Amino acid sequence: MHNTNSQYNLPEIGKKLVYKANRAGVEEHCPDPSVRKTIEMDLSLIDHYDKLLSEVELYITRSAKTQAVQTFARLQSVPGGGQILALVI
């Protein structure tokens, strides 16, 4: 969305769109109806992907906790590493 915003030389959105609360009203930032529709679709996809990623992350975490308990715990204890990095490794 920031890329689309830049392509149309619109003012900066000024929000981190990674947070769902900051996505409200972003489509109104675009005066062109076609661009606004594109942004609405992008927001809808992001909301859907957020849900899917949460489900997959929960599934993988549960699997790691049951199949490799000690390894998963050790990887999480490494400074700078967390749950996601432990799952990736």
N, CA and C atoms as an extended XYZ file, in Angstrom:
267
Properties=species:S:1:pos:R:3:atomname:S:1:resname:S:1:resid:I:1 pbc="F F F"
N         0.816       -1.179        0.000 N   MET     1
C         0.000        0.000        0.000 CA  MET     1
C         0.862        1.246        0.000 C   MET     1
N         1.987        1.155        0.695 N   HIS     2
C         2.904        2.295        0.661 CA  HIS     2
C         3.445        2.486       -0.762 C   HIS     2
N         3.664        1.377       -1.467 N   ASN     3
C         4.143        1.454       -2.838 CA  ASN     3
C         3.098        2.114       -3.739 C   ASN     3
N         1.848        1.700       -3.612 N   THR     4
C         0.763        2.308       -4.392 CA  THR     4
C         0.653        3.784       -4.075 C   THR     4
N         0.766        4.114       -2.817 N   ASN     5
C         0.722        5.499       -2.372 CA  ASN     5
C         1.826        6.314       -3.042 C   ASN     5
N         3.001        5.743       -3.109 N   SER     6
C         4.148        6.408       -3.727 CA  SER     6
C         3.960        6.567       -5.232 C   SER     6
N         3.411        5.547       -5.892 N   GLN     7
C         3.203        5.586       -7.341 CA  GLN     7
C         2.279        6.730       -7.755 C   GLN     7
N         1.319        7.041       -6.920 N   TYR     8
C         0.364        8.100       -7.237 CA  TYR     8
C         0.742        9.436       -6.607 C   TYR     8
N         1.964        9.528       -6.090 N   ASN     9
C         2.487       10.768       -5.503 CA  ASN     9
C         1.542       11.359       -4.450 C   ASN     9
N         0.987       10.493       -3.632 N   LEU    10
C         0.108       10.942       -2.558 CA  LEU    10
C         0.943       11.204       -1.315 C   LEU    10
N         0.434       12.018       -0.401 N   PRO    11
C         1.172       12.254        0.844 CA  PRO    11
C         1.357       10.944        1.612 C   PRO    11
N         2.390       10.894        2.408 N   GLU    12
C         2.678        9.707        3.212 CA  GLU    12
C         1.480        9.325        4.067 C   GLU    12
N         1.287        8.045        4.249 N   ILE    13
C         0.195        7.557        5.084 CA  ILE    13
C         0.475        7.895        6.548 C   ILE    13
N         1.720        7.784        6.945 N   GLY    14
C         2.123        8.191        8.287 CA  GLY    14
C         1.795        7.198        9.389 C   GLY    14
N         1.412        5.995        9.028 N   LYS    15
C         1.083        4.977       10.025 CA  LYS    15
C         1.784        3.677        9.655 C   LYS    15
N         2.067        2.887       10.660 N   LYS    16
C         2.597        1.544       10.412 CA  LYS    16
C         1.395        0.635       10.168 C   LYS    16
N         1.243        0.194        8.933 N   LEU    17
C         0.075       -0.595        8.570 CA  LEU    17
C         0.163       -2.048        9.026 C   LEU    17
N         1.262       -2.393        9.661 N   VAL    18
C         1.396       -3.741       10.211 CA  VAL    18
C         0.379       -3.939       11.334 C   VAL    18
N        -0.029       -2.846       11.966 N   TYR    19
C        -1.017       -2.908       13.037 CA  TYR    19
C        -2.416       -2.722       12.456 C   TYR    19
N        -3.300       -3.650       12.755 N   LYS    20
C        -4.650       -3.626       12.196 CA  LYS    20
C        -5.385       -2.320       12.497 C   LYS    20
N        -5.202       -1.776       13.672 N   ALA    21
C        -5.884       -0.532       14.058 CA  ALA    21
C        -5.481        0.641       13.159 C   ALA    21
N        -4.274        0.598       12.606 N   ASN    22
C        -3.801        1.690       11.748 CA  ASN    22
C        -4.292        1.575       10.307 C   ASN    22
N        -4.931        0.470        9.971 N   ARG    23
C        -5.394        0.271        8.586 CA  ARG    23
C        -6.748        0.914        8.308 C   ARG    23
N        -7.477        1.258        9.340 N   ALA    24
C        -8.811        1.832        9.158 CA  ALA    24
C        -8.712        3.179        8.441 C   ALA    24
N        -9.478        3.324        7.381 N   GLY    25
C        -9.535        4.587        6.658 CA  GLY    25
C        -8.396        4.831        5.689 C   GLY    25
N        -7.506        3.882        5.514 N   VAL    26
C        -6.368        4.075        4.606 CA  VAL    26
C        -6.849        4.228        3.167 C   VAL    26
N        -7.890        3.480        2.790 N   GLU    27
C        -8.394        3.552        1.412 CA  GLU    27
C        -8.933        4.941        1.075 C   GLU    27
N        -9.396        5.677        2.075 N   GLU    28
C        -9.925        7.025        1.849 CA  GLU    28
C        -8.809        8.014        1.512 C   GLU    28
N        -7.588        7.587        1.724 N   HIS    29
C        -6.410        8.407        1.429 CA  HIS    29
C        -6.240        8.611       -0.080 C   HIS    29
N        -6.846        7.718       -0.883 N   CYS    30
C        -6.694        7.749       -2.346 CA  CYS    30
C        -7.927        8.381       -2.994 C   CYS    30
N        -7.743        9.438       -3.750 N   PRO    31
C        -8.892       10.092       -4.379 CA  PRO    31
C        -9.464        9.308       -5.566 C   PRO    31
N        -8.637        8.535       -6.271 N   ASP    32
C        -9.080        7.778       -7.445 CA  ASP    32
C        -9.864        6.541       -6.992 C   ASP    32
N       -11.113        6.374       -7.475 N   PRO    33
C       -11.939        5.228       -7.056 CA  PRO    33
C       -11.306        3.867       -7.384 C   PRO    33
N       -10.607        3.767       -8.504 N   SER    34
C        -9.975        2.505       -8.875 CA  SER    34
C        -8.844        2.151       -7.911 C   SER    34
N        -8.062        3.127       -7.560 N   VAL    35
C        -6.970        2.906       -6.618 CA  VAL    35
C        -7.538        2.585       -5.236 C   VAL    35
N        -8.600        3.277       -4.870 N   ARG    36
C        -9.245        3.026       -3.586 CA  ARG    36
C        -9.729        1.574       -3.504 C   ARG    36
N       -10.318        1.080       -4.604 N   LYS    37
C       -10.788       -0.307       -4.638 CA  LYS    37
C        -9.615       -1.281       -4.497 C   LYS    37
N        -8.501       -0.975       -5.150 N   THR    38
C        -7.307       -1.811       -5.041 CA  THR    38
C        -6.820       -1.867       -3.602 C   THR    38
N        -6.794       -0.715       -2.942 N   ILE    39
C        -6.362       -0.651       -1.549 CA  ILE    39
C        -7.320       -1.434       -0.660 C   ILE    39
N        -8.623       -1.322       -0.908 N   GLU    40
C        -9.607       -2.082       -0.141 CA  GLU    40
C        -9.369       -3.583       -0.284 C   GLU    40
N        -9.081       -4.031       -1.507 N   MET    41
C        -8.809       -5.445       -1.734 CA  MET    41
C        -7.531       -5.873       -1.026 C   MET    41
N        -6.501       -5.041       -1.087 N   ASP    42
C        -5.250       -5.347       -0.389 CA  ASP    42
C        -5.481       -5.487        1.112 C   ASP    42
N        -6.258       -4.582        1.680 N   LEU    43
C        -6.554       -4.634        3.116 CA  LEU    43
C        -7.318       -5.911        3.475 C   LEU    43
N        -8.254       -6.283        2.616 N   SER    44
C        -9.011       -7.503        2.841 CA  SER    44
C        -8.107       -8.732        2.810 C   SER    44
N        -7.187       -8.765        1.854 N   LEU    45
C        -6.244       -9.884        1.770 CA  LEU    45
C        -5.328       -9.933        2.986 C   LEU    45
N        -4.864       -8.781        3.417 N   ILE    46
C        -3.985       -8.731        4.589 CA  ILE    46
C        -4.720       -9.255        5.822 C   ILE    46
N        -5.976       -8.855        6.000 N   ASP    47
C        -6.759       -9.340        7.139 CA  ASP    47
C        -6.897      -10.865        7.085 C   ASP    47
N        -7.160      -11.377        5.891 N   HIS    48
C        -7.303      -12.828        5.726 CA  HIS    48
C        -5.974      -13.539        5.992 C   HIS    48
N        -4.880      -13.007        5.463 N   TYR    49
C        -3.561      -13.605        5.683 CA  TYR    49
C        -3.175      -13.565        7.159 C   TYR    49
N        -3.528      -12.492        7.855 N   ASP    50
C        -3.244      -12.408        9.293 CA  ASP    50
C        -3.889      -13.583       10.027 C   ASP    50
N        -5.132      -13.866        9.690 N   LYS    51
C        -5.854      -14.970       10.324 CA  LYS    51
C        -5.191      -16.305        9.977 C   LYS    51
N        -4.890      -16.511        8.706 N   LEU    52
C        -4.267      -17.768        8.288 CA  LEU    52
C        -2.898      -17.959        8.927 C   LEU    52
N        -2.115      -16.923        8.965 N   LEU    53
C        -0.777      -17.030        9.549 CA  LEU    53
C        -0.846      -17.331       11.040 C   LEU    53
N        -1.806      -16.758       11.717 N   SER    54
C        -1.979      -17.052       13.144 CA  SER    54
C        -2.315      -18.520       13.356 C   SER    54
N        -3.188      -19.050       12.505 N   GLU    55
C        -3.569      -20.455       12.608 CA  GLU    55
C        -2.379      -21.374       12.330 C   GLU    55
N        -1.611      -21.073       11.294 N   VAL    56
C        -0.449      -21.890       10.948 CA  VAL    56
C         0.612      -21.804       12.038 C   VAL    56
N         0.838      -20.613       12.550 N   GLU    57
C         1.819      -20.429       13.624 CA  GLU    57
C         1.427      -21.236       14.861 C   GLU    57
N         0.154      -21.221       15.217 N   LEU    58
C        -0.317      -21.987       16.365 CA  LEU    58
C        -0.126      -23.486       16.131 C   LEU    58
N        -0.459      -23.954       14.939 N   TYR    59
C        -0.300      -25.370       14.605 CA  TYR    59
C         1.166      -25.798       14.685 C   TYR    59
N         2.053      -25.009       14.096 N   ILE    60
C         3.475      -25.347       14.095 CA  ILE    60
C         4.039      -25.297       15.512 C   ILE    60
N         3.627      -24.311       16.291 N   THR    61
C         4.091      -24.205       17.676 CA  THR    61
C         3.661      -25.420       18.487 C   THR    61
N         2.412      -25.805       18.340 N   ARG    62
C         1.930      -26.987       19.060 CA  ARG    62
C         2.697      -28.241       18.642 C   ARG    62
N         2.963      -28.362       17.340 N   SER    63
C         3.725      -29.507       16.843 CA  SER    63
C         5.135      -29.520       17.411 C   SER    63
N         5.772      -28.363       17.427 N   ALA    64
C         7.147      -28.278       17.945 CA  ALA    64
C         7.181      -28.605       19.433 C   ALA    64
N         6.168      -28.184       20.162 N   LYS    65
C         6.130      -28.439       21.598 CA  LYS    65
C         5.891      -29.910       21.922 C   LYS    65
N         5.252      -30.639       21.018 N   THR    66
C         5.002      -32.055       21.278 CA  THR    66
C         6.069      -32.960       20.678 C   THR    66
N         6.689      -32.548       19.580 N   GLN    67
C         7.638      -33.414       18.891 CA  GLN    67
C         9.093      -33.143       19.247 C   GLN    67
N         9.404      -31.932       19.608 N   ALA    68
C        10.798      -31.573       19.902 CA  ALA    68
C        10.839      -30.600       21.075 C   ALA    68
N        10.330      -31.019       22.198 N   VAL    69
C        10.169      -30.143       23.354 CA  VAL    69
C        11.494      -29.525       23.792 C   VAL    69
N        12.510      -30.368       24.003 N   GLN    70
C        13.791      -29.867       24.505 CA  GLN    70
C        14.482      -28.967       23.486 C   GLN    70
N        14.486      -29.376       22.239 N   THR    71
C        15.128      -28.572       21.189 CA  THR    71
C        14.448      -27.217       21.063 C   THR    71
N        13.131      -27.217       21.053 N   PHE    72
C        12.373      -25.972       20.926 CA  PHE    72
C        12.669      -25.045       22.104 C   PHE    72
N        12.707      -25.599       23.305 N   ALA    73
C        12.990      -24.790       24.501 CA  ALA    73
C        14.406      -24.219       24.459 C   ALA    73
N        15.384      -25.034       24.040 N   ARG    74
C        16.772      -24.548       23.952 CA  ARG    74
C        16.909      -23.428       22.923 C   ARG    74
N        16.270      -23.606       21.784 N   LEU    75
C        16.361      -22.576       20.742 CA  LEU    75
C        15.735      -21.261       21.199 C   LEU    75
N        14.679      -21.335       21.982 N   GLN    76
C        14.045      -20.119       22.478 CA  GLN    76
C        14.894      -19.427       23.539 C   GLN    76
N        15.781      -20.159       24.177 N   SER    77
C        16.605      -19.571       25.242 CA  SER    77
C        17.823      -18.824       24.710 C   SER    77
N        18.109      -18.945       23.414 N   VAL    78
C        19.248      -18.241       22.824 CA  VAL    78
C        18.955      -16.743       22.817 C   VAL    78
N        19.884      -15.915       23.334 N   PRO    79
C        19.660      -14.466       23.338 CA  PRO    79
C        19.418      -13.945       21.900 C   PRO    79
N        18.403      -13.146       21.779 N   GLY    80
C        18.060      -12.579       20.477 CA  GLY    80
C        17.120      -13.461       19.675 C   GLY    80
N        16.931      -14.670       20.109 N   GLY    81
C        16.021      -15.584       19.423 CA  GLY    81
C        14.728      -15.671       20.180 C   GLY    81
N        13.687      -15.958       19.493 N   GLY    82
C        12.388      -16.089       20.140 CA  GLY    82
C        11.649      -17.271       19.572 C   GLY    82
N        10.372      -17.245       19.745 N   GLN    83
C         9.540      -18.365       19.311 CA  GLN    83
C         9.590      -18.539       17.796 C   GLN    83
N         9.448      -17.471       17.043 N   ILE    84
C         9.411      -17.581       15.584 CA  ILE    84
C        10.742      -18.094       15.048 C   ILE    84
N        11.853      -17.532       15.517 N   LEU    85
C        13.156      -17.990       15.055 CA  LEU    85
C        13.386      -19.456       15.433 C   LEU    85
N        12.961      -19.849       16.628 N   ALA    86
C        13.082      -21.241       17.039 CA  ALA    86
C        12.284      -22.154       16.121 C   ALA    86
N        11.109      -21.732       15.716 N   LEU    87
C        10.300      -22.529       14.808 CA  LEU    87
C        10.935      -22.634       13.425 C   LEU    87
N        11.525      -21.555       12.960 N   VAL    88
C        12.171      -21.561       11.645 CA  VAL    88
C        13.369      -22.507       11.636 C   VAL    88
N        14.182      -22.436       12.686 N   ILE    89
C        15.356      -23.297       12.777 CA  ILE    89
C        14.926      -24.736       12.937 C   ILE    89
